[in-house]
């Protein structure tokens, strides 16, 4: 169902898609909309509405007049008449269809529009109500405008109804769009709406559409992303699914669409430089460079200056967790405390967010709370077994609990999923560690070398490569890895590597620290 916008700042109006005017003509009908829209949950009892608009009529005539007003509103709404809802003794507006706009725009003279400015209904009860409502609006106007700016400072994903040649193709495309948008919202601060949100309601809108049809035994889908402001095409993606078994492929396609959306969001600031949005530094979040991690943290803090967005807090906690693992933190104790605090706040703000739960699991594991980490990671996976951070935390937690075969299987599956493209080094590294713990050193060496190729500044890969290559008899390869590690960590030494304070617990538990006695450097 398309979204309607009820505006109560200035003249009362209600508009549909494309700014279609759906406002009833009579002043009392508009007054009824103002009363309903400003009521709690946009619902009011019929007797209360009758008292406000027809207080001087006898109850029977007043009740009939209310019925006539509701009929007039329904006629004005036309195809969207179901937005007006009624029940035993009450009337309301469906909040899933109608969006309330009480912010308005400041005029050229610096004044804000008056609440329900066009209403002048000569009923003493309504006049008292309107005077109080306008006073309340004036008191709350600054807060309303500030909240609107904050919400509009993030991009909006506008999901359009798919264009399809048949019902199965349409449902398949719609489900994929919904799942992809949900995955993006679990990883980045975006708003997601179905249908047109109304003119002027978003700072930057990205219209996500799909075309789908049956071609032989397949369903062919073409997904598109356009800028809402000028129709500029951002990207297209084409997929094919077997029509007789879409279940197994839909989630992979949804992952591919989600990755395309997230990559597009990363570059949106450059595409629309004048927009009131911040850069989405997702690639930096999954990097292993001190400068890129610091930049990502700064940019995320600018997106969320009040620290009340769960996803942003979770990503900032993840950054600090990476810095701790990489020995990039100047004050490990302070960063560990901040990471734990951010992770906990993210979980409190959004208990069901798999990203927040996954990061909490990682932080718990860093603190040695392996059973807690396992429970949190398992909870995250139960909510969404395709969320990348949830899968990373789950594979890591399986390793910590000694379930090495299961950890390897989870890491392998996660590495092959579409969402691993967001930060390939992180997933290949997790697969390499899992292979090490099951004793497959050849595969582990391959995956660690691949990790290093993706992220030359990744320190764990070089630590493992030096140890595993030495075990495999490749002293030259071990020495090469140690030299590269020494450049990244000037204080590195084999003696330090052998100490209990150095982050090589997986190598220690696997009995792979003979390289520390090699004297290679």
C-alpha positions in Angstrom: 0.0 0.0 0.0 1.3 3.5 -0.9 2.1 5.9 1.9 -0.1 9.0 2.5 1.1 12.1 4.2 -1.1 14.1 6.6 0.3 17.6 7.1 -1.0 19.6 10.1 1.6 22.4 10.0 0.0 25.2 7.9 -3.3 24.3 6.1 -4.5 20.7 6.9 -3.9 18.5 3.9 -3.5 14.8 3.1 -1.6 13.8 0.0 -0.9 10.5 -1.8 1.8 9.2 -4.2 3.1 11.8 -6.5 1.7 14.5 -4.1 -1.8 13.7 -5.2 -4.3 15.9 -3.3 -6.7 13.8 -1.2 -7.8 16.6 1.1 -11.6 16.8 1.8 -13.2 20.1 0.9 -15.3 20.9 4.0 -13.6 22.6 6.9 -15.1 20.2 9.5 -13.8 17.2 7.6 -10.4 18.7 7.7 -10.9 19.5 11.4 -11.7 15.9 11.9 -8.4 14.9 10.3 -6.6 17.4 12.5 -8.2 15.9 15.6 -7.6 12.3 14.6 -4.0 12.9 13.4 -2.9 14.7 16.6 -4.5 12.1 18.9 -2.5 9.3 20.5 -1.9 6.5 17.9 -4.1 8.5 15.5 -7.2 7.1 17.1 -10.1 8.9 19.0 -13.5 7.9 20.3 -16.5 8.8 18.3 -18.2 10.6 21.2 -15.1 12.8 21.8 -14.9 13.7 18.1 -18.6 14.5 18.1 -18.2 16.7 21.2 -15.4 18.7 19.5 -17.1 19.3 16.2 -20.9 19.2 17.0 -21.1 20.1 20.7 -24.2 22.2 20.2 -26.3 19.5 18.4 -28.3 16.9 20.1 -26.6 13.4 20.3 -28.6 11.9 17.5 -28.0 14.6 15.0 -24.4 14.9 16.1 -23.8 11.2 15.6 -25.3 11.5 12.1 -23.1 14.4 11.3 -19.9 12.5 12.3 -21.0 9.7 10.0 -21.3 12.2 7.2 -17.9 13.6 7.9 -16.3 10.2 7.8 -18.1 9.4 4.5 -16.7 12.7 3.0 -13.2 11.8 4.1 -13.5 8.3 2.6 -14.7 9.8 -0.7 -11.8 12.2 -0.8 -9.3 9.4 -0.1 -10.7 7.5 -3.1 -8.6 4.4 -3.7 -6.9 4.9 -0.3 -10.1 4.9 1.7 -8.9 2.0 3.9 -6.5 4.5 5.5 -9.5 5.7 7.5 -10.2 2.9 10.1 -13.1 2.5 12.4 -14.1 0.2 15.2 -16.6 -0.1 18.1 -16.9 3.4 19.4 -13.7 4.8 17.7 -12.3 6.1 14.5 -8.7 6.5 13.4 -6.1 6.6 10.7 -4.0 3.5 9.8 -0.4 4.4 10.9 1.1 1.9 8.5 -0.5 3.8 5.6 -0.6 7.4 6.9 2.5 9.3 7.9 2.1 12.4 10.1 4.0 15.6 9.2 3.9 18.2 11.9 7.2 19.8 11.2 6.3 22.2 8.4 8.8 24.6 6.8 10.0 27.9 8.2 8.8 30.8 5.9 10.9 33.5 4.3 9.9 35.8 7.2 11.5 33.3 9.7 8.1 32.2 11.1 6.8 28.7 11.3 3.4 27.9 9.9 0.5 27.9 12.4 -0.9 24.5 13.4 -4.1 23.8 11.3 -3.9 27.3 10.0 -7.0 27.1 7.7 -9.4 25.9 10.4 -12.0 28.3 11.8 -14.8 26.1 13.1 -17.4 28.0 15.2 -17.8 25.4 17.9 -16.8 26.4 21.5 -15.4 22.9 22.3 -13.4 22.8 19.0 -12.1 26.4 19.6 -10.8 25.4 23.0 -9.2 22.3 21.6 -7.6 24.2 18.7 -6.2 26.9 21.0 -4.6 24.3 23.2 -3.3 22.3 20.2 -1.6 25.3 18.7 0.0 26.2 22.0 1.4 22.7 22.3 2.6 22.8 18.7 4.5 26.0 19.3 6.1 24.5 22.4 7.2 21.4 20.5 8.1 22.9 17.1 11.8 23.2 17.7 12.0 19.6 18.9 9.9 18.3 16.0 12.1 20.1 13.5 15.3 18.9 15.1 14.0 15.3 15.1 13.0 15.5 11.4 16.4 16.8 10.4 18.1 14.0 12.3 16.0 11.3 10.7 16.3 12.8 7.2 20.1 12.9 7.5 20.3 9.2 6.5 19.4 7.8 3.1 15.9 6.4 2.5 15.4 3.1 0.6 12.1 3.3 -1.2 10.8 -0.1 -2.2 8.7 0.0 -5.3 6.2 -2.7 -6.3 7.9 -5.1 -8.8 6.8 -5.1 -12.5 6.1 -8.7 -13.2 4.5 -10.8 -15.9 3.0 -13.4 -13.5 2.1 -13.8 -9.8 5.0 -16.1 -8.9 7.6 -13.7 -10.4 6.1 -10.7 -8.6 6.0 -12.4 -5.2 9.6 -13.7 -5.6 10.9 -10.2 -6.6 9.0 -8.5 -3.8 10.3 -11.0 -1.2 13.9 -10.5 -2.4 13.6 -6.7 -2.3 12.2 -6.8 1.3 14.9 -9.2 2.5 17.7 -7.2 0.9 16.5 -3.9 2.4 16.2 -5.6 5.8 19.8 -6.8 5.6 21.0 -3.4 4.8 19.1 -1.8 7.7 20.8 -4.4 10.0 24.2 -3.1 8.9 23.8 0.6 8.1 21.7 3.5 9.3 19.0 3.8 6.7 15.3 4.3 6.6 13.2 1.8 4.6 9.8 2.6 3.3 7.3 0.9 1.0 6.0 3.1 -1.8 6.3 6.8 -2.3 7.0 8.6 1.1 5.7 11.9 -0.2 7.4 15.0 -1.6 10.0 16.6 0.7 10.0 13.8 3.2 13.5 12.4 2.6 16.9 14.1 2.1 18.1 11.5 -0.3 15.9 8.7 -1.6 17.0 5.6 -3.5 14.2 3.9 -5.4 14.7 0.2 -5.5 12.7 -1.6 -8.2 12.5 -5.0 -9.9 11.3 -6.5 -13.2 10.7 -10.2 -13.3 9.3 -12.8 -15.7 9.3 -16.5 -16.5 11.7 -17.6 -19.2 11.5 -21.3 -19.8 12.1 -23.0 -16.5 13.6 -19.9 -14.8 12.5 -16.7 -13.2 14.6 -13.9 -14.5 14.9 -10.8 -12.3 16.4 -7.4 -13.0 16.9 -5.2 -9.9 17.5 -1.5 -10.3 18.5 1.5 -8.1 17.7 5.1 -9.1 18.1 8.4 -7.3 14.6 9.6 -6.5 15.5 13.3 -7.1 16.4 13.0 -10.8 15.9 9.4 -11.8 19.7 8.8 -12.3 20.5 5.1 -12.5 22.9 4.0 -9.8 23.2 0.3 -10.7 21.4 -2.8 -12.1 21.8 -6.5 -11.2 20.4 -9.4 -13.1 19.7 -12.9 -11.6 18.1 -16.1 -12.7 16.3 -18.6 -10.3 14.9 -22.0 -11.1 11.1 -21.6 -11.0 10.5 -25.0 -9.5 12.9 -24.4 -6.5 13.3 -20.7 -5.6 13.8 -21.3 -1.9 17.4 -22.4 -2.2 18.4 -19.4 -4.3 16.4 -16.5 -3.0 18.6 -15.8 0.0 21.7 -15.8 -2.2 20.1 -13.3 -4.6 18.9 -11.2 -1.7 22.5 -11.1 -0.4 23.7 -10.0 -3.8 21.1 -7.2 -4.0 22.0 -6.1 -0.4 25.7 -5.9 -1.3 24.9 -3.8 -4.3 22.8 -1.4 -2.2 25.6 -1.1 0.4 28.3 -0.5 -2.1 26.0 2.1 -3.7 25.5 3.8 -0.3 29.2 4.0 0.3 29.6 6.3 -2.8 26.3 8.2 -2.4 28.0 11.2 -0.7 30.2 11.6 -3.8 27.2 11.2 -6.2 25.1 13.7 -4.3 27.6 16.1 -2.7 25.1 18.7 -1.7 22.8 16.3 0.2 22.6 16.3 4.0 24.1 12.8 4.4 27.4 11.4 5.6 29.6 8.8 3.9 28.9 5.2 4.8 32.4 3.8 5.5 31.6 0.1 5.3 34.8 -1.0 3.5 36.9 0.9 6.1 35.0 -0.8 8.9 36.2 -4.2 7.6 39.7 -3.0 6.9 42.9 -3.7 9.0 44.5 -0.3 8.5 44.9 1.9 11.5 44.2 5.1 9.5 41.1 3.6 7.7 39.7 2.2 11.0 40.1 5.6 12.7 38.5 7.4 9.7 35.6 5.0 9.8 35.1 5.6 13.5 35.1 9.3 13.0 32.6 9.2 10.2 30.3 6.9 12.0 30.4 9.2 15.1 29.4 12.1 12.8 26.4 10.1 11.5 25.3 9.4 15.0 26.5 12.3 17.2 24.0 11.4 20.0 25.1 7.8 20.2 21.5 6.4 20.0 21.6 4.3 16.8 22.2 0.6 17.6 23.8 -0.2 14.2 26.3 2.6 14.4 27.3 1.7 18.0 27.7 -1.9 17.0 30.0 -1.0 14.1 32.1 1.3 16.2 32.5 -1.4 18.8 33.5 -3.8 16.0 36.2 -1.3 14.9 37.7 -1.2 18.4 37.6 -5.0 18.6 39.6 -5.1 15.4 42.1 -2.6 16.8 42.5 -4.7 19.9 43.2 -7.9 17.9 45.5 -6.1 15.5 47.5 -4.5 18.4 46.6 -1.1 16.9 45.2 0.4 20.1 47.3 2.9 22.0 45.3 2.2 25.2 44.0 -1.4 25.0 42.3 -1.3 28.4 40.4 1.9 27.6 39.4 0.7 24.1 38.3 -2.6 25.5 36.1 -0.8 28.0 34.6 1.5 25.2 34.0 -1.4 22.9 32.1 -3.3 25.6 30.1 -0.2 26.5 29.1 0.5 22.9 28.2 -3.1 22.3 26.0 -3.3 25.4 24.3 0.0 24.5 23.7 -1.2 20.9 22.1 -4.4 22.3 19.9 -2.5 24.7 18.7 -0.2 22.0 17.9 -3.0 19.6 17.9 -6.4 21.4 16.9 -8.3 18.2 19.5 -6.8 15.9 21.9 -9.6 14.7 24.8 -7.2 14.1 24.5 -5.8 17.7 24.3 -9.4 19.1 27.2 -10.6 17.0 29.5 -7.7 18.1 28.5 -8.4 21.7 29.6 -12.0 21.2 33.0 -10.9 19.9 33.6 -8.5 22.8 32.6 -11.2 25.3 35.1 -13.6 23.6 37.8 -11.0 23.9 37.1 -10.9 27.6 37.4 -14.7 27.9 33.6 -15.2 28.4 33.4 -17.9 25.8 30.1 -19.5 26.9 28.4 -16.1 26.9 30.0 -15.4 23.5 28.7 -18.7 22.2 25.1 -18.0 23.4 25.0 -14.5 22.0 26.4 -15.6 18.6 23.9 -18.5 18.5 21.1 -16.0 19.3 22.3 -13.7 16.5 22.4 -16.7 14.0 18.9 -17.7 15.1 17.6 -14.2 14.2 19.4 -14.1 10.8 21.8 -16.8 9.7 23.0 -14.7 6.8 24.1 -11.6 8.7 27.8 -11.3 8.1 28.9 -10.2 11.6 26.6 -12.8 13.2 28.3 -15.5 11.1 31.8 -14.3 11.9 31.0 -14.3 15.6 29.4 -17.7 15.4 32.3 -19.4 13.7 34.7 -17.7 16.2 32.5 -18.8 19.1 32.5 -22.4 17.8 36.3 -22.3 17.7 36.4 -21.0 21.3 34.2 -23.8 22.5 36.3 -26.5 20.8 33.9 -27.3 18.0 36.5 -27.0 15.3 34.9 -29.0 12.5 31.6 -27.0 12.9 33.6 -23.8 13.0 35.3 -24.7 9.7 32.0 -25.6 8.1 30.4 -22.3 9.2 33.4 -20.3 8.0 33.4 -22.0 4.6 29.7 -21.5 4.1 30.0 -17.8 5.2 33.0 -17.2 2.9 30.9 -18.5 -0.1 27.9 -16.3 0.7 27.2 -13.1 -1.3 27.6 -10.9 1.8 31.3 -12.0 2.2 32.1 -9.5 -0.5 31.7 -6.7 2.0 35.0 -7.5 3.7 36.5 -10.6 2.1 39.7 -10.5 4.2 37.7 -11.0 7.4 35.9 -14.1 6.1 39.0 -15.7 4.5 40.9 -15.1 7.8 38.1 -16.8 9.8 38.2 -19.8 7.4 42.0 -19.9 7.7 41.9 -20.0 11.5 39.2 -22.7 11.4 41.4 -24.8 9.0 44.3 -24.4 11.4 42.4 -25.7 14.3 41.3 -28.9 12.5 44.9 -29.5 11.5 44.6 -28.8 7.7 47.8 -26.7 7.5 48.0 -26.8 3.7 44.6 -25.2 3.4 45.3 -22.9 6.3 48.5 -21.6 4.6 46.6 -21.0 1.4 43.8 -19.0 3.2 46.2 -17.0 5.2 48.1 -16.1 2.1 44.8 -15.1 0.4 44.0 -12.9 3.5 47.3 -11.2 3.1 46.6 -10.6 -0.5 43.3 -8.9 0.3 44.7 -7.0 3.3 48.5 -6.6 3.3 48.3 -4.8 6.7 46.5 -7.7 8.4 48.8 -8.8 11.2 47.2 -12.1 12.3 47.7 -13.5 8.7 51.4 -12.9 8.9 51.7 -14.4 12.4 50.0 -17.5 11.3 51.8 -17.7 8.0 55.2 -17.6 9.8 54.2 -20.3 12.2 52.5 -22.6 9.7 55.2 -22.3 7.0 57.8 -23.1 9.5 55.9 -26.3 10.5 55.6 -27.2 6.8 59.4 -26.8 6.4 59.2 -23.6 4.4 61.7 -21.5 6.4 62.2 -19.0 3.5 58.4 -18.4 3.5 58.3 -18.1 7.3 61.1 -15.6 7.2 59.4 -13.5 4.6 56.2 -13.4 6.7 58.2 -12.5 9.8 60.0 -9.6 8.0 56.7 -8.2 6.8 55.3 -8.5 10.3 58.3 -6.7 11.7 57.6 -3.7 9.4 54.0 -3.5 10.7 55.0 -4.1 14.3 58.4 -2.4 15.0 58.5 -3.9 18.5 58.0 -7.5 17.2 60.4 -10.2 18.2 60.1 -14.0 18.4 60.5 -13.7 22.2 57.5 -11.4 22.3 55.5 -13.8 20.1 56.2 -16.6 22.6 54.9 -14.5 25.5 51.4 -15.0 27.0 50.5 -11.4 26.2 50.9 -11.7 22.5 47.6 -12.5 20.6 48.5 -16.0 19.2 46.3 -18.1 21.5 45.0 -20.2 18.6 48.6 -21.0 17.5 49.5 -21.8 21.1 46.6 -24.2 21.6 47.3 -25.9 18.2 51.0 -26.4 19.3 52.3 -24.3 16.4 54.7 -21.9 18.1 58.0 -23.7 17.3 58.8 -20.8 15.0 59.5 -18.7 18.2 62.5 -20.9 18.8 63.8 -20.8 15.2 66.1 -17.8 15.5 65.0 -16.7 12.0 65.1 -13.0 13.0 
